[in-house]
């Protein structure tokens, strides 16, 4: 019985999430009401208030869970920005596959109607995790005892910004590209620069 109840709760929360997403696609968050969400989700208001105090708590909960999930699933342990090898490319490819699997939901969160800066939050997460990777790969020194050099700090920021910009472009303009193709673009951009990547490559 508990399992059935749990499945019902999961289904209800998914319905609320999907209802919220449809509303955000149609109008600004400030214009969305709880009634809009519950009508779209096909649930009654009492069900909504069983899980959330208001639409603000719902938005905060959805954003936080997404950011936590992204942070927990960024796995670049074998990735090295300073060495564009097969192992690094495969690590980035796997990461891009995870992000592509969440494409539709990420685009909702990046929608200006959300009235938040979730894209920038994700970029900062990518930057932080990349920095951790550089620390781990720097002479085997523990993260807490190794500070990034100024150049490494800049490289980390450039990589995160470039990677997230490329992912956004991929989602919106070239969704049929494979994660491997996108990983190559990102790594070539970092290693050789934009001009070589986009104008000199065969």
C-alpha positions in Angstrom: 0.0 0.0 0.0 2.9 2.4 0.8 4.4 1.8 -2.6 1.1 2.6 -4.3 0.8 5.8 -2.2 4.4 6.8 -3.1 3.7 6.2 -6.8 0.6 8.4 -6.5 2.6 11.2 -4.8 5.3 11.0 -7.5 2.7 11.1 -10.2 1.0 14.1 -8.6 4.3 16.0 -8.2 5.1 15.3 -11.8 1.7 16.6 -12.9 2.3 19.8 -10.9 5.7 20.2 -12.5 4.3 19.7 -16.0 1.5 22.0 -15.3 3.9 24.7 -14.1 6.1 24.2 -17.2 3.1 24.6 -19.6 2.1 27.8 -17.8 5.7 29.2 -18.0 5.7 28.6 -21.7 2.6 30.8 -22.0 3.2 33.7 -19.7 5.5 35.3 -17.1 5.7 33.7 -13.7 4.3 36.9 -12.1 1.2 36.4 -14.2 0.8 32.7 -13.4 -1.6 31.8 -10.6 -2.0 28.7 -8.6 -5.3 28.2 -10.3 -3.6 28.3 -13.7 -1.2 25.6 -12.5 -3.8 23.3 -10.9 -6.1 23.7 -13.9 -3.3 22.8 -16.3 -2.1 19.9 -14.1 -5.7 18.7 -13.6 -5.6 18.6 -9.9 -7.6 20.5 -7.3 -6.1 23.4 -5.2 -6.1 21.4 -2.0 -3.8 18.8 -3.6 -1.4 21.6 -4.6 -1.4 23.1 -1.2 -0.7 19.7 0.3 2.8 19.9 -1.2 3.5 23.6 -1.7 2.7 26.8 0.2 2.4 28.9 -3.0 3.7 29.2 -6.5 7.0 30.8 -5.2 7.8 27.7 -3.1 7.0 25.5 -6.1 9.4 27.5 -8.3 12.1 27.5 -5.7 11.7 23.8 -5.1 11.9 22.9 -8.8 14.9 25.1 -9.4 16.8 23.9 -6.4 16.2 20.2 -7.1 17.4 20.7 -10.7 20.5 22.5 -9.7 21.3 19.9 -7.0 20.8 17.1 -9.5 23.1 18.8 -12.0 25.8 19.4 -9.5 25.6 15.8 -8.2 25.7 14.4 -11.7 28.6 16.4 -13.1 31.2 13.7 -13.3 34.5 15.0 -14.8 36.8 12.9 -12.7 38.8 11.8 -15.8 38.5 15.2 -17.5 41.6 17.4 -18.0 41.3 20.8 -19.6 45.0 20.9 -20.2 45.0 17.6 -22.2 42.5 17.2 -25.0 42.7 13.4 -25.1 40.2 10.7 -25.8 39.5 10.1 -22.1 38.7 13.8 -21.6 36.5 13.9 -24.6 34.6 10.8 -23.5 34.1 12.3 -20.0 32.7 15.5 -21.5 30.5 13.5 -24.0 28.9 11.6 -21.1 28.3 14.9 -19.3 26.7 16.4 -22.4 24.5 13.3 -22.8 23.1 13.8 -19.3 22.4 17.4 -20.0 20.8 16.6 -23.3 18.5 14.1 -21.6 17.1 17.1 -19.6 17.0 19.5 -22.5 13.2 20.2 -22.5 13.2 21.0 -18.8 16.3 23.1 -18.9 14.9 25.2 -21.7 11.8 25.8 -19.5 14.0 27.0 -16.6 16.0 29.2 -19.0 12.9 30.8 -20.3 12.7 34.5 -19.5 9.2 33.9 -18.2 10.7 32.2 -15.2 11.9 35.6 -14.0 15.1 34.0 -12.7 18.6 33.5 -13.9 18.8 29.7 -13.8 21.1 29.5 -16.8 23.7 31.7 -15.0 23.3 29.5 -11.9 24.1 26.4 -14.0 27.1 28.1 -15.5 28.5 28.8 -12.1 27.9 25.1 -11.1 29.8 24.0 -14.2 32.6 26.4 -13.4 32.8 25.3 -9.8 32.9 21.6 -10.7 35.5 22.2 -13.4 37.6 24.0 -10.9 37.4 21.0 -8.6 38.5 18.8 -11.5 41.5 21.0 -12.2 42.5 20.9 -8.5 42.2 17.1 -8.4 44.3 16.8 -11.6 47.0 19.2 -10.4 49.9 17.1 -9.0 47.5 14.9 -7.1 47.0 17.6 -4.5 43.8 17.5 -2.4 41.1 20.0 -3.4 41.1 21.8 0.0 44.9 22.3 -0.1 45.4 23.5 -3.7 44.4 26.9 -5.1 44.0 27.4 -8.8 46.6 29.7 -10.5 45.3 32.8 -12.1 45.5 31.2 -15.5 43.8 28.1 -14.4 41.0 30.2 -12.8 40.6 32.1 -16.1 40.6 28.8 -18.1 37.9 27.4 -15.8 35.7 30.4 -16.3 36.2 30.4 -20.1 35.5 26.7 -20.3 32.3 26.9 -18.3 31.0 29.9 -20.2 31.9 28.3 -23.6 30.5 24.9 -22.7 27.2 26.4 -21.5 26.9 28.7 -24.4 27.5 25.8 -26.8 24.9 23.7 -24.9 22.3 26.4 -25.2 23.0 26.8 -28.9 22.8 23.0 -29.3 19.4 22.8 -27.6 18.0 25.7 -29.6 19.5 25.5 -33.1 21.1 22.1 -33.7 19.4 19.4 -31.5 20.3 16.7 -34.0 24.0 16.9 -33.3 25.5 14.1 -31.1 27.0 14.7 -27.7 30.3 13.6 -29.2 30.2 16.3 -31.9 29.3 19.0 -29.3 32.1 17.8 -27.1 34.6 18.2 -30.0 33.4 21.8 -30.6 33.8 22.7 -26.9 37.3 21.2 -26.6 38.5 22.5 -29.9 37.3 26.0 -28.9 39.3 25.8 -25.7 42.4 24.3 -27.2 42.6 26.2 -30.5 40.3 29.2 -30.2 37.1 30.2 -31.9 38.7 31.2 -35.2 40.3 27.8 -35.8 37.3 25.9 -34.5 34.8 27.6 -36.8 36.8 28.9 -39.8 39.9 26.8 -40.2 38.6 23.3 -39.4 37.9 21.1 -42.4 
